[in-house]
């Protein structure tokens, strides 16, 4: 067994076991059939018993993500929202779902669509009992892996230092440390969210620990190019000071607790 396969299965088993301990239904999305799914879940204690009891489900990638080509982000979110509601109806505390998404982002169009899905499902997860683990193969290249590592809510300290995620109110949340590498990744990801002209995009910075000045310049450039007003909510004091010094007139500041209209299609 290749080392990366063993590592993936180990992470999958740990994630699934934690979900079960928390009273969640666990679901695994597999594109290679039931037997391949059973092999991937081989490290999960009590796998067969859990499958028989309905605490562990194997979902078809075709059902979850469609029949090929770029995913329909809104449809995929609706699919997992329905699965979450079904888990609640069956007496579980929510749903913990995992999938290897490597095959779903093989083209630029597919990558754009899946990035949009990641953002929208984060927004759903902010207010509903759905947790997710996504795997991305290193063969996708460092830039792509970095971008998808960025597209998640804050997690364990050993994960990506810079994170971007969807907030329940529609804002984009930023967390962690935005050094030049993190800023570059965010600059590649942000246009994929397809914000609409004339709509204010609220960027919540309450969890930002450090930012390079390039972050503000990048957000200002995005605002100018897209025609979208960008408002920084809960900006840390050093960010507010940088806004006074840099040519970022397209950025606004929003006081904490003020709701914006958020990112829209």
Buried (B, 14 or more C-beta within 10 A) or exposed (E): EEEEEEEBBEBBBEBBBBBBEBEBBBBBBBBEEEEEBBBBBEBBEEBEEBBEEEBBBBBEBEEBBBEEEBBBBEEBBEBBBEBBBEBBEEEBEBBBBBBBBBBBBBEEEBBBBBBBBBBBBBBBBBEBBBBBBBBBBEEBEEEBBBBBBBBBBBEEEEEBBBBBBBBBBBBBBBBBBBBEBBBBBBBBBBEBBEBEEEBBBBBBBEBBEBBBBBBBBBBBBBBEEBEBBBBBBBBBEEBEEBBEEBEBEBBBBBEEEEEBBBBBE
